[in-house]
Amino acid sequence: MSSIKEFLFEEQNKQAEKWVRERLSDQDLTVESDEWQSLLIEYSAYQDHLNDEYEWVSEINWLKENGSGDIYQNFMTELSNVKEFAKHSLSHPIPLDENLIIKMCYSFSVQLLEAFLGDTIKGLISENNVYLNNAIERLEQIRNTKYSLFDLSKSGVDLSGLAIKSVSEVLFHKIDKVMEMYEKVLGCKINIDTTKVKSIIDIRHDIVHRNGYTKDNEVIVILPDDLYQAITEINHLANQLQKIIEAKEVSN
């Protein structure tokens, strides 16, 4: 294994050296020179950009292959799997660590919701020109985005791709802001009570960032029934949103 890693490391160094040498003003300059080091930093930044570009293109291709309906079904399956996993683990005669299992499942359930909300809105933008135009005209995150000529040339001025890239930079844990984004993209009012899910997201935040303690350093007690109820509320919100999306699709 180590020999493979060493080989890959050597190959990466060779590629970097070749790239730098092609751009040196003087071929006698060594790796210790300021110009060499400056070009090496530029090479590293270029590689990071290529990686970002690859992830962007991969995400767009994935969205084209998986419509919003598929994204919803996959989300519901995964959420159901989390609940079944929790029930199975917690019903064991001696749970390995009940509190740990509950916190893991609670956090992952919210993570699934955030992924569903983000992937669905990007899926809608990618598959429907009406939603794409709504997003471009109404979403501040897209209207205020400035792209380089390089981005534009690489995308072939693919507006849906650029819109998706902008939306990908949005965090989807502020549920009220997310619902506003959906209203603007779908072009309709979304009457969904987000109060309970908002509380669930706040608790998840305390679990992830303070290991289950509030800002006042109080322990958050989450019982199995609390976990199952949280999953039910997440399921309910996603189901309501999906029904609105499907109704809108029919009307279009």
C-alpha positions in Angstrom: 0.0 0.0 0.0 2.8 2.4 0.9 4.6 1.8 -2.4 1.4 2.8 -4.3 1.1 6.0 -2.2 4.8 6.7 -2.8 4.3 6.2 -6.6 1.3 8.5 -6.7 3.1 11.1 -4.7 6.1 10.9 -7.1 3.8 11.2 -10.1 2.1 14.3 -8.6 5.5 15.9 -8.0 6.6 15.2 -11.5 3.4 16.8 -12.9 3.9 19.8 -10.7 7.5 20.2 -11.7 6.7 19.8 -15.4 3.9 22.5 -15.1 6.3 24.9 -13.2 9.2 24.4 -15.7 7.0 25.2 -18.6 6.3 28.6 -17.1 9.7 29.5 -15.6 11.4 32.6 -17.1 14.8 30.9 -16.6 15.3 27.1 -16.7 18.3 27.4 -14.4 16.1 28.5 -11.5 15.8 25.9 -8.7 12.9 24.9 -6.4 14.3 27.3 -3.8 13.8 30.3 -6.0 10.9 32.8 -5.4 9.6 32.3 -8.9 9.5 28.5 -8.5 7.6 28.8 -5.2 5.2 31.3 -6.6 4.4 29.1 -9.6 4.0 26.1 -7.3 1.4 28.0 -5.3 -0.3 28.9 -8.6 -0.3 25.2 -9.7 -1.8 24.1 -6.4 -4.6 26.7 -6.7 -5.2 25.5 -10.3 -5.5 21.9 -9.2 -8.0 23.0 -6.5 -10.0 24.8 -9.2 -10.0 21.7 -11.4 -11.3 19.6 -8.5 -14.1 22.1 -7.8 -14.9 22.1 -11.6 -15.1 18.3 -11.6 -17.5 18.2 -8.6 -19.7 20.9 -10.1 -20.0 19.0 -13.4 -20.6 15.7 -11.6 -23.4 17.3 -9.6 -25.1 18.7 -12.6 -24.9 15.3 -14.4 -26.3 13.6 -11.3 -29.2 16.0 -11.1 -30.0 15.4 -14.8 -30.1 11.6 -14.1 -32.1 11.9 -10.9 -35.3 14.0 -11.1 -36.9 15.7 -8.1 -39.3 12.7 -7.8 -36.4 10.2 -7.5 -34.7 12.5 -5.0 -37.8 12.5 -2.8 -38.2 8.7 -3.0 -34.5 8.2 -2.1 -34.9 10.6 0.8 -37.9 8.8 2.2 -36.2 5.4 1.9 -33.1 6.7 3.7 -35.2 8.3 6.4 -37.1 5.1 7.0 -33.9 3.2 7.2 -32.6 5.5 9.9 -35.8 4.9 12.0 -35.5 1.1 11.5 -31.8 1.2 12.4 -32.6 3.1 15.6 -35.4 0.8 16.6 -33.3 -2.3 16.0 -30.3 -0.9 17.9 -32.3 0.4 20.8 -34.3 -2.8 21.2 -31.1 -4.7 21.8 -31.0 -6.1 25.4 -27.9 -4.1 26.2 -27.6 -1.1 23.8 -24.0 -0.2 23.1 -24.7 3.4 24.0 -28.3 4.5 23.8 -27.6 8.2 24.0 -25.0 7.9 21.2 -27.3 6.0 18.9 -30.1 8.5 19.5 -27.8 11.5 18.8 -26.4 10.0 15.7 -29.8 9.1 14.2 -31.3 12.4 15.2 -28.5 14.4 13.6 -28.5 12.2 10.4 -32.2 12.6 10.0 -31.8 16.4 9.9 -28.8 16.0 7.5 -31.0 13.9 5.2 -33.6 16.7 5.2 -31.1 19.4 4.4 -29.8 17.3 1.5 -33.3 16.6 0.2 -34.2 20.3 0.3 -31.0 21.3 -1.5 -31.0 18.6 -4.1 -34.7 19.0 -4.8 -34.6 22.7 -5.5 -31.5 22.2 -7.7 -33.3 19.4 -9.5 -36.3 21.6 -10.2 -34.0 24.3 -11.6 -32.2 21.9 -13.8 -35.3 20.2 -15.3 -37.7 23.0 -15.8 -37.1 26.3 -17.6 -39.9 28.1 -15.8 -38.3 27.3 -12.4 -34.9 28.2 -13.8 -36.1 31.7 -14.9 -37.8 32.2 -11.6 -34.6 31.3 -9.8 -32.5 33.7 -12.0 -35.0 36.6 -11.6 -36.0 36.1 -7.9 -33.3 34.4 -5.9 -30.8 36.9 -4.5 -28.2 34.2 -4.2 -28.2 33.9 -8.0 -28.9 37.5 -9.0 -25.9 38.8 -7.1 -23.5 36.2 -8.2 -20.5 37.2 -10.4 -18.8 34.6 -12.5 -15.4 34.8 -14.2 -15.1 34.5 -18.0 -13.4 31.1 -17.2 -16.6 29.8 -15.5 -18.7 31.1 -18.3 -16.6 29.5 -21.0 -16.4 26.2 -19.1 -20.2 26.0 -18.6 -20.9 27.0 -22.2 -23.0 29.7 -20.7 -25.3 27.0 -19.3 -27.6 29.2 -17.1 -29.0 26.2 -15.3 -25.5 25.0 -14.4 -24.5 28.5 -13.1 -27.7 28.7 -11.1 -27.2 25.3 -9.6 -23.6 26.3 -8.7 -25.0 29.4 -6.8 -27.7 27.4 -5.0 -25.1 24.8 -4.0 -23.4 27.4 -1.9 -26.5 28.0 0.2 -26.9 26.3 3.6 -30.2 24.5 3.9 -30.6 24.5 7.7 -32.5 27.8 8.0 -35.8 26.3 7.2 -37.8 29.6 6.8 -35.3 30.9 4.3 -35.4 27.7 2.4 -39.2 27.8 2.2 -38.9 31.4 0.8 -36.5 30.1 -1.8 -39.0 27.4 -2.8 -41.8 30.0 -3.0 -39.7 32.1 -5.4 -38.7 29.2 -7.6 -42.1 27.5 -7.8 -43.9 30.8 -8.0 -46.5 29.9 -5.4 -47.3 30.3 -1.7 -46.1 27.5 0.5 -48.2 27.2 3.6 -46.2 24.7 5.7 -45.8 25.1 9.4 -42.1 24.8 10.0 -42.1 25.4 13.8 -41.5 21.8 14.9 -38.9 21.1 12.3 -37.1 24.4 13.2 -36.9 23.2 16.8 -35.6 19.8 15.6 -32.9 21.6 13.6 -31.9 23.7 16.6 -31.5 20.6 18.7 -29.4 18.9 16.0 -27.2 22.0 16.0 -26.6 21.6 19.8 -25.8 17.9 19.2 -23.3 18.6 16.5 -21.6 21.7 17.9 -21.9 21.2 21.7 -22.3 17.4 22.0 -25.9 17.7 23.2 -25.6 20.8 25.4 -27.5 24.0 25.1 -25.8 27.4 25.0 -26.6 27.6 28.7 -24.6 24.4 29.2 -27.7 22.3 30.0 -27.9 18.7 28.8 -30.5 18.0 26.1 -32.3 14.8 26.9 -33.6 13.0 23.8 -35.6 9.8 24.5 -36.3 7.2 21.8 -39.8 8.5 21.4 -38.4 12.0 20.8 -36.2 10.7 18.0 -39.1 8.9 16.4 -41.3 11.9 16.6 -38.6 14.1 15.1 -38.3 11.7 12.1 -42.1 11.8 11.8 -42.1 15.6 11.7 -39.3 15.6 9.1 -41.2 13.1 7.0 -44.4 15.2 7.3 -42.7 18.4 6.1 -41.0 16.7 3.2 -44.2 15.1 2.2 -46.1 18.3 2.3 -43.5 20.1 0.2 -43.4 17.2 -2.4 -47.2 17.4 -2.8 -47.0 21.1 -3.5 -44.2 20.4 -6.1 -46.2 17.7 -7.8 -49.3 19.8 -7.9 -47.3 22.6 -9.4 -45.9 20.2 -12.0 -49.4 19.2 -13.0 -50.6 22.8 -13.3 -47.6 23.7 -15.5 
